Amino acid sequence: MDRDQLTEHLKFAAELGVAGVSRDAAWRTRPGDAEANLAAPTIPLSRNAAEALSAVRADIGDCTRCKLHAQGRTQIVFGVGNPDAALMFVGEAPGADEDIQGFPFVGRAGQLLTKIIEAIDLKREDVYIANVIKCRPPGNRNPDPDEVETCEPFLFRQIDIIKPKVIVALGKFAAQTLLRTLDPISRLRGRVYDYRGAKLIPTFHPAYLLRNPSSKREVWEDMKLVRKLLAQN
């Protein structure tokens, strides 16, 4: 990391409410820097995982399984990123920008998510990003229960193919849906849950942080926990 990158890293950390840096060895260790990996050759991404994800996308097709296809959806927003990612982010549903571009988290909230990812020394291409729902609900309303029931099996298939080590549930809706609970996000975050072979960490949605920047400190704490889990064998 050069001086400019370090400056940006510390600037964003400060925005998240961090007053200093940690001397914790686990925090200083980058994911993948364990001794067993230092001399290992670069391993190409698994073609099997990429092909399996492509098969899921093909199975979705030009989906008409729920009413969202007739309520102004422009296109399906499947997911994007590394098929072999150790870290996966799951949000609620596409917004207006995502509906136009066909990729999750590309608007202002997506820009903030990129900064959050970079704050733990990763890049967007290192992780996988998806939503519970693949189509934008009209007016960005919360997805209805029947829409979740119809669409979430595709998310489950994505998770099972990617086999992430850690899943971050972004926001109340994603966390409540995945964990089958009505508990508020303020009660869910800060804890680790076992989920489909991964560790799931709920945190605030980047869009919420844009409206409530004081909550960035809590997200920073959650992301430190993410990094600690990623560094474990």
Stockholm file with secondary structure:
# STOCKHOLM 1.0

chainA/1-233         MDRDQLTEHLKFAAELGVAGVSRDAAWRTRPGDAEANLAAPTIPLSRNAAEALSAVRADIGDCTRCKLHAQGRTQIVFGVGNPDAALMFVGEAPGADEDIQGFPFVGRAGQLLTKIIEAIDLKREDVYIANVIKCRPPGNRNPDPDEVETCEPFLFRQIDIIKPKVIVALGKFAAQTLLRTLDPISRLRGRVYDYRGAKLIPTFHPAYLLRNPSSKREVWEDMKLVRKLLAQN
#=GR chainA/1-233 SS CCHHHHHHHHHHHHHTTCCSCCCCHHHHSCTTCSHHHHTCCCCCCCHHHHHHHHHHHHHHCSCCSSGGGGTTCCSCCCCEECTTCSEEEEESCCCHHHHHHSSSSCSHHHHHHHHHHHHTTCCGGGSEEEESCSSCCGGGCCCCHHHHHHHHHHHHHHHHHHCCSEEEEESHHHHHHHHTCCCCHHHHTTCCEEETTEEEEEECCHHHHHHCGGGHHHHHHHHHHHHHHHHCC
#=GC SS_cons         CCHHHHHHHHHHHHHTTCCSCCCCHHHHSCTTCSHHHHTCCCCCCCHHHHHHHHHHHHHHCSCCSSGGGGTTCCSCCCCEECTTCSEEEEESCCCHHHHHHSSSSCSHHHHHHHHHHHHTTCCGGGSEEEESCSSCCGGGCCCCHHHHHHHHHHHHHHHHHHCCSEEEEESHHHHHHHHTCCCCHHHHTTCCEEETTEEEEEECCHHHHHHCGGGHHHHHHHHHHHHHHHHCC
//
